Amino acid sequence: MVLDVFIEVSLVIFIAFLISLVMRMLKQPLIIGYILTGILVSPYFLNIVRFEESISTLGHYGVTILLFMVGISLNPRYFKEIGKISLITGLGQIIFTFSIGFLISIFLGYSPIESMYISIALTFSNTIIIMKLISDKGDIDKLYGKISIGFLIVQDIVAMAILVLISAFNVQSGAGEILVLIISKIVLILTAIYIFTKYALSNFISYASKNQEFLFLFSLMWCFSLASVFHLLGFSSEIGALIAGIVLAIFPERYEIASKVRPLRDFFLILFFVVLGVQMTFETSGNFIIPAVILSIFVLFGNPLIVMILMGAFGYTKKTGFLAGLTVAQISEFSLIIASLGLRNGHISQEIVSMIHLLA
């Protein structure tokens, strides 16, 4: 079986390379190529993937490392520099997108719980991709760049809270008991992390940074240890990885850690997005194509519009508002992870997850 999985993964990577080569020639994001690979190797077409669970497990490592990398990019000291406009724009866009997205989903015939997940998925933008695009353009120190990064951080904080709630509400008990349990666990683990970070972590990092290979190993240990602790406490492992990254973001070694971990993240993420493609359902695809188009139009035009309106109300130019608004015209990796959690908890069906994948 191990050899079969090895050959299967090798074939998937080979096909992903060929399709991604076409995507690169067409100047399209490689993520599209990965998802198309998953669709191509799924039972609907080539039917290559027979050990989906094994590949899915490998893909889960990719998501864990991805959120670890997101956390590393969210230096808590930067929160003080977000400013009022970033906070208001971030929260305003979240409230607007969630509310209108929920109403549109209800109008399209989805249940309240399905509409809630769909509207949450529409709300958040891809921080990593946007940060990379802004950085590549050399606009990270421009006004719109700073504001964009500011409200993307606000989005990530809200998304982090939602991830905690969704993962914790999988516990079968009363609402009051759940709330007390959630608060107790959060206080316990955050206190432990704070004490360890303040009195021990800096020494570990200083020692580990003397050897690049050891620093890489330490980073993975820290990431997966916190992810496992959160999982054992009833939360999602993803939120543990995110917090692990945020903790390391205050240290100057974060740049070295990010550069070392990035290739590993990229490899496992390929498998994650391939699995997303494999899991897409087509028997009922006709049921969500039209809703997906309607919701896509809303994300492409509604999200940027509300950002432009909010920034215009505070006296910013149309150009600054427009450039900042463009950064929210897509949905985040958090949306895919939240949808996966919803499916895992039995809140939504595979059809809803497939539609969210299509929107992404």
N, C-alpha and C positions, 0 to 999 in steps of 0.2 A: 504493500500500500504506500509506503514511504516513497518508493521509486515512482509509483504512479502519480503521486502528488507532485513530485519533483518534475516529471515530464510535463505534467499539466501546467504547472506554473511557468515552466520554460516556454511552452507553446503560447501561453497567454502573453508573456513578456515579448515574444517575437512578433505576435500579431499587433500588440500595443505599439511596438516600435514602428511597424509599417504604417499603421493608421496615423500615428503621431507625426510621422514624416510627411504625410499628406497634409495634416493640419498645419504643420510648420510652413509648408510651401504655400498654403492658402492664408497664412498669417492669422490663424485661429488659435485660441487657447488650447494647450495640450490636454487639459482636463476633458474637453469634448472628445478627444481621441480615445482617452481611457474609458469613458462611459460607452462610447460606440464599440470599443473592443468587447466590453462586457455584454452588450446586446448581441454582437456578432457570435460570441462563443456560447451564448445561452442556449437552452433547449429549443428556442424558437428558430434558430438558424443552424450553426455548425454543431451545436450540442457537444462541445469539447469539455466543459466544466462538469465533472462528475463528483468531485470532492469539494463542493461549495463551502461546506462548513470549515474545512481546513484553510482554504484561501481567505474566507471571511475572517477567521481568527488572525491571520497575518495582516489583513487589512485593518483590523481593530488596533493593532500596534501602530499603524500609520496614523490613525485618528488620535491616539493617545500622544504620540510624539508631536503631531500637528498642534494640538492644544498646548502642549508644553512649550512649543516655539512661540505661540501666540502670547502666552504668559510672559516669556522672556522679553518680548517686545513691549510689554505694558509696564514700564518702569513706574512704580507707585509715586516717585518724586515728581513725575511729569503731571500727575493729577492736579497738583497745585497750580499748574500753568494752563489748565484747560480754559479757564475764563468763563464768564457768564454766558457768552454767546454760544459756546460749544455745549454747555449744559442745557440751555434752553432749546437750542436747535436739536440736540440729540433726543431729549425727552419729548419735545413737540413732535418730531418725526415718528417716534415710537408710538405715541398715543394716536396720532392721525392714521398711520398705516395699519395699526392693529384694529382700530375702530371701523374704518372704512373697509378694510379687508374682511373683517368679521361679517359686516352687513352684506357685502358682495357674496361671500361664501354662503350665507343663509339664503340669500336670494337665488343662488344657483342650486339650492336644494340640499345642501349638506347639513348634518345635524349640528347642534351647538358645540359639542366636544370636537367634532371634525373641523368645524369652522374656526374654533379657537386655535387648533394646531396649525391650520392653513394660514391664519392671520399672523400667528407668531412667526411662522416660516418666512412670511413676506416682509417682516419688520426689520430684520438685521442684515447688514451688509458685510462683505468679506474684507475684514481688516487687513489680513496679510497681503492679499492681492492689491488692494488700494494703496497700502503703505509702499509696496514695491513699485507700483506705477508712479506714485508721486516722487519717490526717491530716484527712480530711473530718469525722470524728467528734470530732476534738479530743483523741484518746487517745494521740497520739504520745509524750507524756511520762509516760503512766501505766505502771505496772509491766508489765502484759501487753503493751502496745505496744512497750516497749523490748526485752523478751525476744523478742517475735515478730520484730521487725526484726533482732535479733541472730541468731536461728537461720535466718532467710531469707538473711542475708548468708553464713552458713556454707554453706547450700545452693548459693548462687550461685558460691562459690569452688569447690566440688566439681563443679558443673555446668560451670564454665569449664575445669577440668582434663579432664573427660570429652570436652568439645568438642575440645580440643587432641588428645587421644589418638585419637578417632575420625577426625578429619580427617587426622592424620598417618599412621595405619595403613592409609590408602588406597595407600601406596607399596608396590609389589610387590617385597619383598626379605625377607631373613631377620629373625627377631625381634630378634636381637642387633644387627644393622646398623640396624634401625629405631629401637631404643632409643638407640643412640649418636647417630644422626642427629637424633632428636627433641631430646635433651639439648643437642647442639651448637647447633642452630638456636635453641632457647629461650634459652640462655645468650647467644648472639650478639645476638639482637634485643632482649632485655631490658637487656643492657649498653648497647647503643646508645641505647635509649629513656631509660635512667637518665641517661646522660651528657648527652643533648640536653635532658632536662627540667631537670637541675640547673644547666646553664650557659647555656642559650639560651631555653628555652620561656617562662619568666616574662617575659623582655623582649618576646618576640613578643606575648604576651597583653596586657601592659601597653600596648603600642603599639596593638594591635587594638581594645582596649576603649574607646579615645577616640572611635570611630565605631561605632555599633551595627550598621550594615550590614556594615562591614568585619569586625567580630567574628563575625557570623553566617557570613560567607564563610570566615574563618579556621577556624572550628569545623568546617565541612563539609570543608575541605581536609585538616585534621588527621585527621578521622574516616576519610575515604575513602583517604587516603594510607597510614595504618597498616593499614587493611583490605586494601588492594592488596598491601602488602609481605608481610603474612601469607599471602595467597593465593599470591603468587609463591614463597614459601618452602615451599609444600605444605600449609599449614594452611588452615582455613576463614577467609574474610574476616570472618565474624561475630565470631570471637574477637579479631581485630585491632581491630574497632570497639569491642568491649567494653573492651579494654585502653586504647584511645584515650580512652574516657570516664573510666576509673578515673584515668588520669594527670591529666586536667583537673579531677577532683573535689577535688584539694587546693588549688585556686585559688578565691579569693572570687568570681571572675567566673562560676563554674559556674551560679549561679542565672540570670544573664542569658543565658548560652548555652543552658540548658535551655528557657527561655521562648521563645527565638527559634527553636530547632530543633523544638520540639514540634509546631507546625502541619504542618510538612513531614513529620514522622514519621507523624502521623495520616493524612495523605492517602495516602501510599504504603502504609501498613499496611492501609488499606481494600482496596487491590488485592491485597495479599498474602493476606488472609483470603478474598477472593473466589476467588483461585486455589486455595486449599485446598478450597473448596467445589466448584469445577469438577473438581478432581482426585479427588474422592471417587468410589469405584467402587460400583455398585449391582447388578452382575450377581451378585456373590458376597456381597452385604450380609447375606443370611440366614446366612452362615457365621460372621459375627462379631457379630451383634446380641446373642445370649445371652452370649458372653464379655465384650462391652462392658458389659452390664448388671451382670454379676458383678464385674468389675474396678471399675466405677463405685461400687458399694456398698462395696467394699473401701476405695477412696480416701475416700469420704464418712464412713465410720465408723472404719476402721482407723487412718488417719493421725492424726485428732484424739485417738483413744483412747491411742495410744502417747505423744503429747505430754502428755496429762493424767497418765498413769502416771508418766512420768519426772519431771514437775514435782512431782507429789504425793510422790514419793520424796525430794525435796529440801525438803519442808516447805511448799510453796506451796499456797494455798487452792484448793478445787475450782473456784471462780469464775474465778480467774486462769488456772488450767490449762485450763478450758473455753474461755475467750475466746481464749487463745493457740492452742489446738488447732483452733479454727474456721478459723484462717488457713491451715491446710494441707489443707483439705478440697476442693482442686481441683488441677489440674496447670498447669505453667508454660509460658511461651512457649519456654523452653529445650527442653521436651519435644517441641514441634512441630519445632524446628530440628534437634534430634538425630535425630528420625525422618526428616526430609528428608535429612540427611547420610547416614543409613543406607541410604536408598533410592538416593541418588546413588552411594554406594560399592558398591552391589549386595549389601548384607548382608541386606536385608529387601525384601519385595514391596510393591506399591502397596496391597494389601489390608490389610497390617499398618499402614501409614501412615494409611489411611482409618479404621481402628478407633481409632488414637490421636487422630486429629482428632475423632472422635465422642466419645471420652472427655473431650477438652478442652472 
